[in-house]
Amino acid sequence: MLGDHRYLICSIIISCALVGCGADVEMNGPSSEGEYSLCSYSDEMYSGYYASAKISYPCERESQPHAAIVLTGGFLDKKETMYWLSDHLTHYGFTVITITPTTIIGPPVTWRDSHIGGYNKLLEENNNPSSPIYMTINTDAISLVGYSFGAAGALMAANELGSQITSLVLLAPVYPPGFDDLDIENVTATSLIVGGTNDILSTPKVIESLQKRLQNNAPSSFVIFNNVFHESFISIGSYHNLMKSYIVPHLEYYLESNSRYLSYLGGRDHDEFVESERIYDSIFNL
């Protein structure tokens, strides 16, 4: 019995070290479920750019096309590890293609190719009369969202795609040679970088330095949460409500000119998180 207790304690300690054990914020505003219902498909979603993908989209068709997102996880991550975010964004009216790269143990360029392939697939499906999302995407409002290596891949893809990408959300970005060595001169998308104080791979210093470089090209913001680890950003992680509270407002504002949750990007609601010691540091350039 004592051995079982020790095993349980060790398991809890390891889990806390990986994803964090603190309580998340209450579900409210942009962390609450959105107004759209979720439909999805993954048939024939194979490409030389990625191993597999799922497209989730709002079931309710509207007269006006809506924004779309390419989403990837990081090293060792399959697309399922990011469904917590893709499903949430679809409930807010976004069409999202969530991707598993050709290999989950490759270099960051593997995730770059996945983002480019995902972008091309969205355009292809939008122009395909037999596709469930035929003519539903606003091709002038596309964002790349990535975690860890996927964030580096999103940044590299945005550098290649240039003005075709409107927004970037970089979650705990990791690029082994260092972001100072990465060419981002052609990135014209606005960006939000999200990180945590307990992340030893994507440290606050890395995030702050990257934001300064991106700010030279287009408005760039960052928010760093207290007590958040690198693995907090995948499905087994924690603090997802806190993360959604910044990701949704950024995407709604820059992709759809919707300012209903703008108070989370440096306003009243953000200040409440600061007062409750959820925030280590932040800069918002809108």
N, C-alpha and C positions, 0 to 999 in steps of 0.2 A: 504493500500500500504506500509506504514511504517513497519507494522508487517511482511509483505512478505520479505522486505529487511533485517530485523533483522534475520529472519529465514534463509535466504540465507547466510548471514554473519556468523551465528553460524555454519551452515553446512560446510562452507569453513574452518572455524577454526578447527572444529572437524576432518575434512578430513586431514588437514595439520598435525594435531597432531598425526594421525594414520599412515599415509603413506608418509608424506613430500610433499612439494609444490615447491621445487626448480627445475630448469630445468635440465634435463638429459643431458648427453654428446651426441654429434652427432653420428649417426649410422656410424660406420667405422670399417674396419678390422673384428675382431671376433664378433662384435655386428651386422654386416650386415648379411643378409640372406645367408646361405651357398649354395653350388652348387648342392645339392641333392633335389629331390622332395619328398614329404611326403605321405606315405601310412599308414593306421592304421586299426586295428580291435579290437573289444572288445567282440565278441560273446563267450559265455561259459567261460568268464574270472572270474570265481568265485572259491573261495578257503576257507578252514577253517582258513587260515592265514590272509585273507583280505576280504572286502565286495565287491569290484569291482576293475577292472583294465582295462587299455587300453594299447595296444602295438602299438607304432608308429615305423616305420622303413623306410629306404630309398627305394623308388620304384625301383631304378636302382640296379639290382643284379650284383655283381662283382665276379671275379674268386676267390678272397681271402676273407675269413670271416672277419668281422669287430667287433669293440668293442660294448659293451652293457652296459646299465645303469638301475639301479633300482632307482626310484624317488618317494618321498613322501612329502606331505605338513606337517603341524603341527596341533596343537590342534584346533579343530573345522573345519579343512580344508578337503574338498573332493578333489579328484584328479584333478578336473577341475581348481582349483585355481593355479595349477602348469603347466598348458598347455603352458603358455607363455614361459616356459623354455624347456619343453620336445619337443615341436614342433621345437624350435630353434635348439636344439641339434640334432634332427633327420635330419634337413637340412644340418648338418655337417657330416652326415654319420653314426651316432650312432643309434642303436636300443634301444628304451627306453620303459620300462614298468612303467607306472604312476599309483599309487595305492591310493584307499580310504581304510583305515584300517577298521577292524571289528566294531570299535566304534571310533568316532572322539572326544570323551570326556574321553578317558581312560588314564592310566598311560603310561609313555614312553615305557614300554615293549610291549605295543600294536603295536607301530611302529617298534620295533625290529622284532616282528613276521611278520609284513608286508614286511620288507626288506628280511627276510629269505624266505618267501613265494614267493616274487617276483623273487629272485635269482633262486629258484627251478623251477619256471614257465618258466623262460628264458631257462634253460637247457632242460626242457620238450619239449617246442616248437621247440627248435633247433634240437631235436632228433625225431620229429614227421613228417613223410613224407607228411602229409596232411596240415602242417602248412605253412603259407606264408613265414615264416622265417627259414624254414628247412635248416639246415647246413649253415647258414649265419653268425653265431656268433662265434667270437674267445673267447672261454671259459677261456682263460688265460688273458683276458683283460676286466674285469667287474668292474664297479664302483658303489658304493652306494652314492646317493645324497639325502640329506634330509634338511628340513627347520624346525627350532624350535624343537618341540618334535620329528619330523621326523629325525632331525640331530642326536639327542641323540639315537634314534632307530637305525640309520645307524651305529653309533659308537658301539653300543651294538651288533648288528648283525655282524659287522666286527670282533669283539672280538671272537665271536663264530665260524665264518667261516674261520678265520685266513688267510692263504696264498691263499685261493680261491678268495679273493678280492684284486684287484690291486690298487685301488684308492678310496679316500673318498673326497667328497665335503660337508662341513658342513656349512649351511647357518643359521646364527643367532641361534646357538645351545642353547637349554634350557633343563636342567635336574634338577628338583626341589630339590633333596637332595644336589646337588652340584657335579660337575665333579670330585672333589678330592676324592669322595667316590665311583666312578665308576671304575670297573675293566676293564682296557684296555691293560693288559699285553700281550695279544695274538694278538693285532692289528699290522699287518705287512704292511698294505697299506700306500702308501704316502697320504698326506692329504693337503687340502686347507680349511682354515676356513675364512668365510666372515662375516663381521658385520658392524654395524653403530654406530656413536657416540650418536645418539638420542634413542638408544635402551635401555630401562630400564630393560629388561629381560635378554638379552644376552649382557652384558656390555663389553667394551673394556678390562677390567680387567679379566673377565671370559674367553674371547677369548685368551688373552695373556698367561694366566695360563694353559689353555688346550693345546695350541700349544707347550709349553715347555714340558709337559708330553708326548705328541705324538712324539716329536722330539727324545725322548729316544729310540723309537722303529724303526722309519723310517723317512725319510725327511718330514718335516711338515712346512707349510707356513701359513701366515694369511695376510689379508688386511682388514682394517677398513676404511669405507667411512665417510666423513663428511656429516652431515644433513640427514642421513638415519635412519629410524625408524624400529621397529620390523616388522610391517605390510608392509613395503616397498617390501618385498620379495614375496608377492603373487600377483595374477593377477590384483588387484585394485591398486597395489603399484606403485612406481616411481623408477627412476634410474635403470631400467632394462638393458639399454644399457651399463651402467657402470659395472653392475654385469656380464653381458655376456662377457665383455672385459677381465675378469679374469677366469671365469669358463671354457670357451671354450679352451683357451690356456693350462690350467692345464690338462684338459681331453685329448686333442690331444697329448700333450707331454708325459704323463705317460701311456696312453692306446695305442697310435699308434706310439710313437717315432717320432712325427711330431713337428718340432721346428719352423714352419713358423711364429707363433705368440709369440715366446718366449720373445720378447722385451717388452711384457706387464707384464711379471713376473719379474719385477725388472730392466728392461732395458729402452731403450729410450722412448717407448710409456708410460710406467709407470711413468717415470720422468716428462713427460708432464702433466699427471694427478696430480702429486705432485705440480708442479709449478702453476697449475690452482686451487690449494687448494681443490681438490676433495678427497685427501687422508689424513686421520688423522695419521695413523701409518701402518707399514707393515714390514714383514720379509719374505724373500723368500729363502728357502733351496732347491736347485735343485740337 
